[in-house]
């Protein structure tokens, strides 16, 4: 949906990378989620929504860094192991944790566990110290560990290694979920692990490889989340069945992050941009950062932005189908943040010189406004028009960009069908949650800006 929401975009779950140099055996990668499914505990908590911050603070952590805002009745009803899972959620995701905890009922717990399982999988894939001959079997077999009560991995040196070291707690809560949820999470974990293993030594060369790579690391998350939405019955079955639209939701977010993070990734020896694109303009991917290569760099950048824009009509079609308010907010906020980020990146030399991010106030406004389909369509149309205004007469991708924007304009101006809503109005609880999310996001963005400034001092960007 994965999982750096605020800042200059939002990772649907994780973002992973391929090394520029030939990969060593321990190469690095970096990251982007029928009733009674939780049994008695689920019945107790099904009507409970997020309400207040400050509970369950992780040991030794700042409440601003790791906000938790489950309501007190939810906290009282939760088992110790489930409470621990929410602690891990807030420790490993400062931003995505907020939108997960704003989801309705038992879906909140399913998505929390889904996130933690994929975070654990991603931590294995990220860890440079694990030899390739050990990492590949771990990735391929990871889904089986969900049913092994005592399985844990204590050899990781990654910052999020606690989700591996205490995996028995996460797997316990996974097994406490209903069968519908377990089937989805296990299947996505299996497919993602296989995809990670495949790309450990494989280059993202052709544009179709870029699509496949983004499918493994983000599209599958979109598919899994959509299936969880439908399994919860908060959304209709077609939301989980239409895997093409769900895949596009993930690809749009993932590509936006890959585009935005060019400089950071190349400085760390990582390559996300597909060779088929950048090889048209430079001999080596990192050459695009050279001042004398600026015109070629912008042409490559705009080509990739245009490719990402082709997913936006699917994004709109997906959002139109959503009927539950908490699910809509969960899905729409990252998408409008992404289109705003793409607008900021398009034809912008700063992609190759520093950090491109949307303003804090702009981000909070988007979060507050993207609460219904007409508002989301309006935001998408606004930023699409901004991109159109920047299209150069000499840009090699000009015709394709204009065509992609025309399709978005047509889709964003179409009135959505009048679907019956499962949450027909914004109650005070939802308005309070939205205001709280905005406040937490402001704190996160402030922290991110300070961190980015420190990183910029080190890397001269």
N, C-alpha and C positions, 0 to 999 in steps of 0.2 A: 502497500500500500504504500520499506521498507523500509531505513529507519533513521534518517536525520531529517526531521520535518522542517524545522525552522532554519533560518539563515538565508541562503540564496536559493534554496530549493528544498526538496524533500526526498530523501532516499526512501524508496518504497520499503525496502528492508536493509539491504547492504549493498556496498559497491566493492567489487573485487577487480584485481588488475593482473596484467601479464607483464613480465619483465621485459625491458628493452634489450638487455643483453641476453645471451643464451642462458636458459634457466638451469640453475643448479638443482641438485636433488632436494634441497630445502628452500626453494624459492618462495618469495613473499607474495602475498596478495592482500587486498584491502576491500572491505565492503563499502546495503538498500537494507503480508503476513497475508423431530417427530414426538417432542414432549418428554419431560423427565430425563433429559440426557445427563443431568448431574445428580440424579437420584434425589435423596432427601435434602442434601445440602443445596442443590440447584433450586429446588422448590422454595426453600427459605429465602434465596437471594435473587430470584428471578425478577422481582419488581424493584430492586434496589438500584439507584443511580449514583453517579459520582456527585459529591456535594462539598466536601471541605478538604483543605490542604492540611498537611502537618502531621498526619499519622504515619506510623510505620517508617520512621526515618532510618535509613541504613546506618549501621554502626559506624561512627567516625565520619559521617558525611554531613554536608551542609544541606539544609532543607531547600535552599535555593537551587542547589546543583541537582538534587534528586527529589523533585516534588512528588508527593503522593497525596491523592485526594479522593480516596475511597471513603464512602460515608461510614459513620460509626457503626451502624447496624450491620453493614457488610463485614467490617473488621471483626466485630464480635462473633459473627457466624462462621468466619473462616477458620479452617484448621491451621495449625502451626506451619505445616509444609506449604500450604497455599499462601499464607502470609509471607513466608520466605521467598516464594516465587515472585511476589510483587516487589519485595525488596530488591531482588536481582533485576527485575524489569527496570526499576528506577535507577539502579546502579549502572546498567548497561545502555540505557536510552534516556537521555535527559528530556527529549522532546516527544518521541513517539509514545512514551509511557503515558503522557497526558491524554492523547486521543484514544488510546486503548481503554483507559479507565473511565472514559466518558461513554463507552458503549453500553447498551442496555443488557441487563440480566446476565444469563449464563454465557452469552456470546463473549462478554468481557473476559471471562476466565479462559475460554477456548482460545481466543486470540492472544492472550497473555502467554499461555503455554506454547502456542504455535511460534510466537516470537522467540521465546527462550530456547526452544528446540533448534530453530534455525540459527540463532545466535551461537549456540554451542557448536553446531556443524560448521558455521562460518569461522569460528575461532580455530578449529582444527585446520581448516583450509588456509587461514591467514598465517599460521605459525611457521616461520622460516626454519625453526630448529628441528622440526619433524622431518626425517628423511623421506624421500619420495616413495621408497619401497614400503614404508610404514604408513604414509599418509594416504596413498591411493586405496588400500584395503579399508582403512578407517572411514574414508568418505563413502565408499561403495556399501559398506555394511552398517553405516550409522543408524539407519532406520530400524535395524534389528535391536539396537541397544535400548530402544524405548520399552521393550518388553523384558529386559534383563534388569531385575530390581537392584542388583548390586553393581552394575557397570558404572565405572567412573574412569576418567583419564587424568592422571596427575603429573604428566610430563610436559604440559604446555607452559610457555613463558609469556603468553599474551596477557594483556591487561585484564581481559574478561575471563580469565581461566577459571574463575569460581563457578561458572556455569558448567564446566566440565568436571571440576573437582567434586562438586555437589550435584552431579547429574542424577543420582538416585532420588533426590527431592523433586526434581523436575519430572523425571519419568514416572514417579509415583502419582503426581497430579495429572500427568498425561493419562495414566491408566484409570484415574477417577473420572475422566470425561466420558460422555456417552459414546457409543459405538460410532455414530455418524461423524462425530468430531475426530475420533481416533483414526478412522479410516482416511479422512482427508489429510490430517497432519502426517501420518505415516507415509502416505503415497507421495506427497510433495517432498518430504524429507528424502525419500528414496530417489526420486527423479532429480532433485537438486544435487544430491551427493554424487550421482553418476555424472551429471553435467560438469560439476567442479573437477572431478577426476579427469574428465575428457579434456578440459581446457588447461590443465596444469602445464602441459608441454605444447599446446596447440596455439598457434598464432591467430589473432583476430585479423584475418587478411581481407577477404571479400566482404562487401556490405552484408551479404546473407549470413556470413559468420558473425558479424556484429549483432544481427537480429537474433541469431541462435544463442550467442553468449548472453545477451540481455534477457532472453527468454529463461535461461537456466537460473540466473541470479535475481531476476525481478519479475518476469512474466509469470513464472510458476508461483511466486508469492501472490500475485494478483489473482491467479486462478484458485489457489488455496483459500485465500480470504473470501472470495466470492462464494465458494462452496460452503464455507463456514457460515456466511450470511444466510444462505438458503437452508442449511441444516438447522439453524436456530429458529427458522420460520419467521424471522423478522423481515425477510425478503422472499419474494416468490421463487420457485424452482428455476425459472429461466435465467436468473442472475448467476446462479452457479453453473448452469448448463452451457451458457454461451462463453466458451473458453477463448474465442477470438477477441471479444471485447475486453475480457479480463486481462488477457495477455497484453493488449495494447495499453491498458492502464499502467502496467508495470514497465513496459518498454519506454513509454513517454517519460516517466520519472527517471529511469536509469540513464537514458541517453542525455537527458538534461544535465544530470550530475557529471557524466563523463565529459560532456562538452565544457561545462563550467570549470572543472578541476584539471584542465590540461596542464597548467604550469606546476601545480603541486605534484601531480603524478609523474611528470617527466623529470622533475628535480629529484624524485625518489627512485628513478629508474624504472618506472612503470608505464605501460602503454595500454591505453584503452581505445584511442582513435583507430578506426580500421585502416589498414595499409592501402586498400583500394582507393580510399579518399585522399590521404595525405601524400601518397606517392605521386599523385598528379601535380603536386606543387613543391615538393622538397625531396632531397635525397634521403634524409633521416627525419624522423618525427620531431626530434628536439630542435632541428634547424628552424622550425617555424617560430621559435622564440627570438631569433636573431633580428635586430632592428632592420637590416637590409632586406629581410624576407617578409616584411609586414604585409605588403599587398597580396602575396601568395598565401600568407597565413590567414588573412581575412577571407579570401576566397574559399579556403578549405573549411574554415569555421562556418561560413554561411551555407556551404554545401551540407554540413552535418546538421545545422539547425533546421534546414529545409527537410532533411530526412526525418528528423524528430517530429516536425509539424504534421507529417502525414498520419500520425496516430491520434491527433486531436479530435477529428470527427468521431472516431470510436469512443473516445473519452466522453464526449457529449452524449452519445447514444447510451453509454453505460449509466451515466448519472441520471438520465431521464427515467430509467427503470426503477430507481431506488425509491422506496416508500417509507422507510424508517428514518426518523430524523437523526438519530445518533450515527447510523451507518452512513447517511448522506454526508454529514459533517466529516466523518472519518475519511471518506473517499474524496470529497470535493476540495477540502483545504489543501492537501498536497498538490492536487492538479492545478489549482489556480496559482499556487506559489510557483509551480514549474513554468507555466506560461509566462508569468512575470519575469522569472529568471532568464528564460530564453530571449525575451525582449531586451533585457539588460545585456545579454551576451552578444546578440546579433550585431555583426560588423563592428565589434568593440575591441580595439587594440589591447585593452586591459586584460583580456583573457590570456594574453601571452606575456603580460608584464606584472600582473599582481592578482588581487582577489576581486572577483566580481560578485557583488551581493546586492540584494534589494534592501532598501532602507528599513529600519526597524519599524517606524510608524506605518510604512506601506505594508509590511508583513502583518502587523496586528490588524490593520484595516481589512485586509483580505480575509483573515481568519474570522473576523466579526461579520463580514458581509456574505461570505459564501455559504449561506444556510438554506438556500432554495435553488431550484434549477434555473429559474429566470435570472437570478442574481449571478449564478455561476456562468451562464451563457453570456451575460453582459460583460463580466470581467474578461472572459476569454476573447470576446469580440474586441474589447478595448485594447488589449495587449497585441492582438493580431494586427489591428490597425496601426499600432505603434511600429511594429516590425515592417509593415508595408511602407510606412513613411521613410524607412531607412534603406530600402532596397536601391542599390546603385544601378545606374544605367549600364555600367560596364561589368557588373558582377556576372561571372559565368553561369551561376545558378539562378539568375534573375527570373527566367520564364517559369522554372519549376517552383520557385518560391512564391511567385504571384499566383500560380495555379493552386498551390497548397493553401494559401491564405484565402483564396476565393471559395474553396470547399469549406473551410472553417467558417467563413462569413455566412455562407448559405445555411450551414448546420446550426450555427449559433443564433441565427435570426428566426429559425423555424419555431413555432409555438409547440411546446411539448404536449403530448396527450394528457388529458385529465385523469391521471391514475388516482384511485382512492388511497389516501395516506393512512398508514398505521399509526402515525402520530400527527393528527390533523392540525395542531396548532403548537406554537412555541410556548410551552408552559414556563412559569417563573424558574423552575428547576433548570430547564434548558438555557434560558437566558443567563442565569447565574453561572452555569457551566461554561457558557461561551465567554462571559466576562472573565471568569477564572482562567480559562485557557489562554485568553489574550494576555492576561497579566503574567502568567507563567511563561508564555512565549516571549514576552518583552524581557523578562529576566534572562531567559536563555539566549536571546539575541544579543543582549548586552554582554553576557559572558563570552559568547562566540566572537563578538567584535573585538573584545579585549584580547582573546586568544589569537585571533587572526592578526591583530596588530603585532603581537609578540612574534608570531611566525613570520610576519612580513619583515620584521627587523632582522631576523636571522637569515632569511632567504632573499632579502632586498626586493620584496614585492608586497 
